[in-house]
Amino acid sequence: MDSPPTIRPAQSVADLSREEWVEMRLIHTFMRYARPALHSALVLIVVMVVILYHRVDTPALGLWAAAAAAVTVVRYGVINIYQRTLAGVSGPPLRAFMAKYGWTWSASALVWGASMFVYFLRAPVYDQFLCMVVLVGMAGFAVGTFSSWLPCFKNYVNGLGISVVAALLYQLVMERGLPSSFNTYGMLALVLIYWAVIRISGQRFHEVQRINLELQYDNSMLIKSLTEQSRAALEAVEIKNRFIASAAHDLRQPVHALDLYAGWLAAEPEFVEQITPKIVRSTKAVNDLFNSLFDLAGLETDPLRVNLQDVELAGLLQDLEAQYAPFARERGLRLRMRAAPGKVRSDPVLLQRLVGNLLSNALRNTHRGGVLIAVRRRGGVPRIEIWDTGVGIAREHQQAIFQEFYRIPLQGTEEGFGLGLAIVSRLSAALGHPVGLASRAGRGSVFWVELRG
């Protein structure tokens, strides 16, 4: 008997759809009871032989016993194949296995039902009764053991019913006396009724098992969802606490400076010219922090309305140059633009805001040299690139810089509040424009925005 290839198990609730998981569990339940059923079958073969030995035709009894033993051995082989290769498999491989080897249950049932040809109206009445009790018990036992997988259950019960009915009909053809025929007709009616009852009972039992498994799946998914929501809530609390702590820390410094400068001015008003610029810088720092906080809070609480339209890339870069050129000159940096003609589909306001945050970040962290902003195509996709000659970003910091208040612990990166790139991350997700970077510490960085869509 050939064996199917070994397949990697996949039985986690999270990996499967509801129907796939329920089907997998039903088949595995069916196969779990298959081996004990075979142990019982072997015992019953011996019992039948002991009951009928020397009471029926011995060659016929031997032929039946050999056939029953052979089909039982074949079913043992099928179970061994399943346990070696499919014990944790779901989906098409499992269904294919059951379709390929399901006939063995039908064959076993036909052989057991065919025992009626050996003993019905041929053995003593008491022995016939015992053998019929065995068949009745096997049919009833199938409701609990085989109804998990309905196709095999139906084939098994149908195999028993067909072979028993065939034996009774054969006896009717061979009978001569009216009383015997009447008894056979009565037996045939009882078999048909019991056959129908077993099929209905198996169908109902299968439905109960399926409903229970569906409830298990739904409960597992609900628990998984609640676990994820609880984890997300805890993470949100942690982020909020870090957010508040960082904001308080960043706000304390300029406010404390304002207090010192105000006290100095009150004590020595003649130094107003020296103190005023310091107060202006501290006030600007507080204002910048509040603006960033309000921007980030707005992105978190209000869904962004994205107004897609054609955006001229050259015009976008010109607007950015006009906005940031004074800041670059103030810091003694060169700001260069390399625009390319063309249009992209995006929101012009949000896109300018996204690129502006990247450009501001580059200018703040560059102390000599300059910044280049250019439009290039990579693999047919236009993207805006911002190159700088700043302090650079080590690999271990390149993912974390998009978190709120995260600042690289290097000299020369102390300006700003660690919110600009967090805003970039949210705008990128809203617009569907992926943001990437490449950098080496001390060698500068390049950020890019892919303008897909």
N, C-alpha and C positions, 0 to 999 in steps of 0.2 A: 504494500500500500504506500503510494507516494505521499510525501509530506509537504505542506506549503512552506514557503520561505519564512524565515523568522522576521517579524516586524516589530519595530520599536513600540513599546507600550505607550498609550496615550489615554489614560482613564481619569485624569483630573477633571473635576466639575468645571473648572475655569477654561479647560481646553476644548470642551465639547458643547454642541448645542443641546437643548433640552431633549429632543427626540433621539439624538445619537447616544446621549448618556443613558437614557431610560432603556433603549434597545440593547445597549451593551450590558447593562445590569441584568436584564431579563435573560439574555443568552448565557451569561456567566452563572446565573442562578440555575438555569436548566442543566448546564454541564456539571455544576457542583453536585446535583442529585443523581447524575447519570451513573456514576460508578457504584454507589450503594445499591441502586436498582439492579445493576448487573450481578452484584454479589447475591442478591435475593433470587435472581433468575437462575443462577447456577444451583442454588439449593433446591429450588422448585423443580428443576429438571430431574434431580436425583429423587425427589419425593414422588413425582409422576411415574418414574420408572419403577420405583419400589411398589407403588400402589397397583400398577397395571401388569407387572411381570407375571407371566404364566396365566393371565386372565384375558389377554388379547393376543392377536397375532404377533409373535415375537419379532420376526423380521421387520414388520411395519413399525413396531414400537422402537426398535433399534435405529431404523432409518430416521424416524422423527427425532429421537434423542440426539443423533449425530448432527442433523440439520440445526436443531436448537443450540447445541453446543458450538457449532461452527459460526452461526450468526452472532452469538454472544462473544466469541473470541474476536470477531471482526469489530464489534462495538468497543471492546476493550482497546483495540488498536486505534480506533478513532479518538477515543478519550485521551490516549497517550500522546497522539499528535497535537491535540488541543492544548494539553498541559505543557508540552515542550515549547510550543511556538506561539500560542494565541491566548494565553491566560490573562494578559493585560491589554489586549488589542481592542479597538473599537472601529466602527465604520465599515466600509466595503469589504476589507479582508475577512472580518468576522462573519458578515452575511454570506460571503462567497463560500466560506468553510461550511456553514450550516446548509447551504444549498447543495454543496457537493456531497456531503456525507449524511444528510438527513434521511436518505433512503434506507439506511441501516436500521432505523427504528421501525420503518414500515415493514421491512423484511422480517424483523424479529417478531412483530405483531402477527404477520401472516403465518409464520411458522407455529407460533403458539396457538392461534386459532385453528390451524390445521390439525391439532391434536384431536379435535372432535371426530375426524375421519377414523382415528385409531380406536376410540373407545365408545363413541355414542351408539347405544343399543347393541354393543358388542361385549362390554364388560358388565359385571354385576351392577345392579342399580345403585348400591351403596358406593361402589368405586366410581361410577359415573358422577354421582353427586359430589364426591370429594374433588374430582378433577374439574367439574364445572365451578365449584367454589373457588378453585385456584384461578380460573379465567375471570370470574366475576371480580375477585380481589385484585387481579392485575389491572383490570379496566378502572376500578375505583382508585387504585394506587396511582394511576397515571394522572388523575386530576390534581393531586398534590405535587407530583414530581415533574411532570412534563408540560403542564399548562403554562409555565413561564414563557416558553417559546411556542406560540400557537400553531405554526405550520407543522412542527414535529408532533405536537400533541394530537392534532387532527389526523395526521397520517397514521400515527400509532393506533388510535382508537378505531379509525376506519379500517385499518388492516385487520385488527381483531374482529370487528363486526363483519367484514366481508367474508373472511375465512370461515367464521362460525356459521353465518347464513348459508354459505356454499355447502358446508357439510350437512346442514339440515335439509336443504333442497335436494342434495344428492340422496339423502336417506328417504325422502318422499318418493323419489323416482324408483328406488329399489324396493320400497315397501309393498306388501300385498294386502295386508289386513287393514280394515277400516279403523279399529281402535288405535293401532299404532300410528296411522296417519293422523288421526285426531290429536293424539298426544304431541306429534311432531309439529302440527300446526300451532298448537298452544305454546310449545317451546319457541317456535319462530316468532310469534307475536311478543312473547316476553323479551326475547333478544332485541327485537327492533325497538321496543319501548325503552329498555335499559340503555341501548346504544344512543338513543336521542337524549335521554337524561344525562348520560356521561358527557356528551358533547356540550350540552347547555351548561352543565356544572363547570366544565373546564373553561368555557368561554367567560363565565361570570368570575371564576377565580382569577383568570388572567387579567380581566379588567380591574379587579381589586388590587392586584399586584402592580399593575401599570399606574393606577391612581396614586398608590402609596409612594412609588418611585418618583412620580412627577412632583408630589409634595416634598419629598426629600430634596429633589433638585432645586425647587423654588426656595425652600428654607435655606439651603446651602448658599444660593446666590444672594438671598436677603442678608444672611450673616456676613457674606463677603462684602456686600455693598455697605452694610453698617460699619464693618471693620475699617473699610477704606475711608468712609466719611468721618469716623472717629479719628483716624490717623490724620486726615486732612484738617480736622478741627484743631487737633493738638499742634500740628505744624503752623496753622494760622495764628494760634495763640503765641507760639514761640516767635514767629515772625513779627507779630505785633509788639511783643515785649522788646525784641531787639530793635525794632523800628523806633519805639518810644525812647529807649535808652540811648540810641545813637543820635536821635534828633535832639534830645536834651543835652547830650554832650557837645554836639556841634553848635547848639544855640548858646550854651553857657559862655563860650569863649568870646564871641563878639559882643554879647550883652555885658559881660564883665568888663571888657575893654571900654565900652561906652560909659559905664559907670565911673571907671577910672578917669577917662578923659573929661567927663562932665565935672567931676570933683576937682580936677586940675584946673579946668577953665574957671570954675567958680572961685577957686583960691587965688589964681593968678591970671586975671583977665587980659593982662598985657601980652600973654603968649597966644592970643586967639589965632593968629596967622599960622602958627605951628600946630595948634591943636585941631583946628577945623578940618584939615584934610584927613586926619586920623579918624575923627568922628564920622566923616563922610564914608570912609572905607569900611568902618565897622557897621554903619547903617546899611551900606550896600550888601555886606555879607549876610546880615540878618534878612534883608529883603530877598536876596537870592535864595536863601534856604527856604523861606516861606513860599516863594514862587515854585520851587521844585517840589516841595511837599504838596502844595495845592494841585500841581500838575499830576503827580503820582496818585493822589487820592481821587482825583477826577477820573483817571483811567481805570482805577479799581472799582469805583462805585457806579459810574455811568457807562452804559455800553456806547462805544464809539460809533458814530454815524459816518460810514465811509461813503463818500460821494465820488464814485469812479468816473473819470473822464480822461481825455487825451491830455498829457502833460508834455510840454516842450522841454526837453532836457537842457538845451542851451539856455533858455530863459530861466529855468530853475537854478542853474549854476550862477548866472548873472545876479540873480536876487541874493543868493548866498554870499557872493563876493561883496556886494554892496553892504550887506549886513555885518560881515565879519572882518572886512579889510581894516577898518579903524582899530579893532582889537588886536589884530596881528601887528600893525604898525606900532601900536603902543608897547608891545612886547618885543619889538625889534626882530620880528619874524617875516619871512617872505611867504605870501599866500599866492599860490599859482592855480590857475584854472585851465583845464583842457576839456573843453566841451566838444561834443560830437552831435551833428544834426540828427534829429529823430524824435519820435514820440513814444511814450509808454502809457499804458492804461493804469491809472492810479488816482489817489486823492491828492491834489496838489498841495493842500494845506498840511495834511498829515505827513506827506512825504517830505516836504521842506522841513517840517519839525523834526522828523527822524534824522535826516541827513545833517540838519543844523546841530543836533545834540552830539552827533559823532564828530563834526567839525570843531565844535566848542571844546569837546574832550581832548581832541588832538592838540589844539592851540594851548590849552591849559597845561598840558604835560610835555610841551616842547619848549626848551629854553634857548636853543640856538639852532640855526638852520632855517627850516621852514616847513610848510605843509602844502601838499599837492592834492587837489581834488580833480578827478578825471572820470570820464565816461568811457568804458571799454566794453567789448563784447567777448564773452567767454562761452564757447560752445553754442554760439548763436543767441545767447541770452545777454541783453545789456545789463551792465551793473555799474554803480557809482562806487569808485574807490577813493579812500582818503588815506594818503601816505603822510607819515610824519617822521621827523628825525629826533623824536623824544626819547624818554627813558626806556621804552620798551616794556614788554610784559612777559614774565617767565611763564613757561607752559603750565605750571601748577596753579597759576592764578587766572588762566584764560577763560575758564567756565564761571568762576565765582564773581568776576567783575560785573556781571549782569544782575547781581543781587543788590537789594537796597542797602545803601550805606557801606558797601564794600569798597575799600580803598587799598591799593597795593602798598605794603609796608616798606616803601623805598623813599629815600630822600628825593625830593623833586616832584612828588605826587601828592603833596599835602593840600593843594588847592582844591576847591569844590567840596561836595558833600556826599559823593558816592551815589547820586540819584540819576544822573544823566543817562547812564547805560541801562538802568532799570526801566526808564521811560522808553528808551530805544527798543528794548526787548518786547514791551507791550505793543508799541506801535508796529513793530515788525510782524507780530502775530495777527494784529487787526488787519493789516494791509496784505498779508500773504507774501511779503518780500523778505526772504531769509537774509539774515545778517551773519557774516563770518569775519574772521580775523586771522592774521598771521603776524607773529612778532617774536623777537628775541630780546632778552633783557640787555639794555644798553645800546641796542642797534636800531631802535625805532619800531614802528608798527604800521600795518595797513589794515583798515577795516573796509568791508565792502557790503553793498546792499544789492542783492539780485532782484531785478525788476521783472519778475515773472508775471505772466497773465496779461 
